[in-house]
Amino acid sequence: MDFDKDTQKRILAAAQDRIEGRPPEEQDQRIFDIMDMHPELDEIWKLGELASYPQEVNGTVVNPFVHTVLHLIVDRQIETESPEYVSETYARLMDEGMDEHETLHAIILIYADLYFSNFRKGGSFSYLDYESRLRNIAADPSDEGDAA
């Protein structure tokens, strides 16, 4: 998945299918699942193309399109075990008692921070930084920075 017009169209079409009660096409099932994890965004998806712009939700500004793409990117990394340390981090955090959605968001937060900070600087994504930061997150924030 990329942050491009084709992905935007696909996600918005899936959102419309979901709103109208149509079952997802096979390749869109995960988009439906992500939308189900975020009922707070349901009203925004009804806005059509405007759902691709930042919106205030519960006092926080969120871009539903970007958030969904980030979920899809990290989901794919976990599913394909590429890079392997993403799926290892996911399994470790789940074993430490973090629930699935919290675990995904912890990884997404790191990926997004690195992606967008490098993008703004015109640089490339640092997989070394990604691995290092993932190895240092813990389900219990008081454990962050401890050696694993």
N, C-alpha and C positions, 0 to 999 in steps of 0.2 A: 504494500500500500504506500502511496505517496500523497503528499499534500497538493494534489493537482485537480484540475477540473473534472477529469474522468472519475476519479475517486469521489469527488464531491457529488457528482450526478448519481453515482451508484448508491452512496449512503442516503441521499435524499429520496431516491426511488424506493429503497428499502424502508425508509421511514414512512413514506406514503403507503406502501403495502401494509405495513404494520398498523398504521392508523385506520386503514380501511378493512382490516381483519383478514387480509389475504395471507396465505402461508408464505414463508420465505422461499425464494429459490435456494437451491442447495448451497451455492457459494455465498449466500447472504445470511445464513443461519447465525453465524457469529455476530454479525451486525445487530440482528434481532436480540441476541443474548446480551450484548453490551447495552442496548437500549433498555432491556428489561432490568438491568442492574442500576439504571439511572432514571427512575420514574419522575424525578424532579425536572427532567428535561422534556417530558412528554408534551407539554404545552408549547415548547419552543419548536419541536419538530413540526408542529402544525403550521408554523410560519413559512414552510417551504424553503426557498433560497435564503431567506433571512436567518435561518438556523445555522448558516455558515459564518455568521458574524458573532462577535462576543455579545453575550447577554448576561444580565445580572440574575443570579439564581441564589436565593437564600443569603443575600448580602455579599456574594462572591461573583466576580466576573468570570464567565466560562465561555469558551468557544466550543459548542457541541460537536462540530465537525472535527476540529483538531483533537478534541478529547477522544472521539471515537477512533480516529486514525491512530492515535498513540496506543490505544488499547489493542487495535489490530496488529500493529507492529510488534508490540511486546508479546502478544499471544502467539504470533508466528515464531518469534525467537524461542519461546518456551516449547512450542509444538515441535519445531525442527531441531531443537537443541543446538541452535546456531545463532550466536556463539553459546557454547555449552555452559558457560558460567551463569547465564541468565536462568536456564532451567534449574541449575544447581542452587542458585539463590532462591528461586521460587520454592523449590522443595524444602530447603533449609528453613525459610521463614514459615512455611506451613507447618513443618515439624515443631517449630518453636511456639506454635499456637496462634499465629496470625491467621485471620480468616482470608478466604480467597480474594475478595475484592480489595481488602486492605493491602494484601501482598502485591496484587497487580498494581495498585496505585503507588506503592512504595518504589517499585521498579520503574513505573512510568515516570514518576517525578524525577528520578535520576536521569533516565533517558532523555526526557524533554529538556531538562536543564542543560545537559551537554549538547544536545542537538541544536537548540535555539541559540545558545551562547556562541557556539562555533559558527552557526549560520550567519549570525549578525556580524561576526568578524571576518566572514568570507573564508573561514577555514573548513577543514574536513572533520568529520566525527572522530573522536578519539576513543577507540575501543579499549585502549590501555586504561584510560581514565574511567571508562564505564566499568570495566572489570574491577578496578581498585575500589571504586565507590560501592559497587554491589557487594563486594566481599566484606565491606565494613558496616553494612546496615544490619540491624538486629530487630527482632520482633519487639523486644523491650528496649525502648530508646535509652534507658540508663546503661545498656550494654554496648552502645555504639562506640566504635573505636577500640573495643577489646579485640585481642587476637583471636582468630577463629581456629 
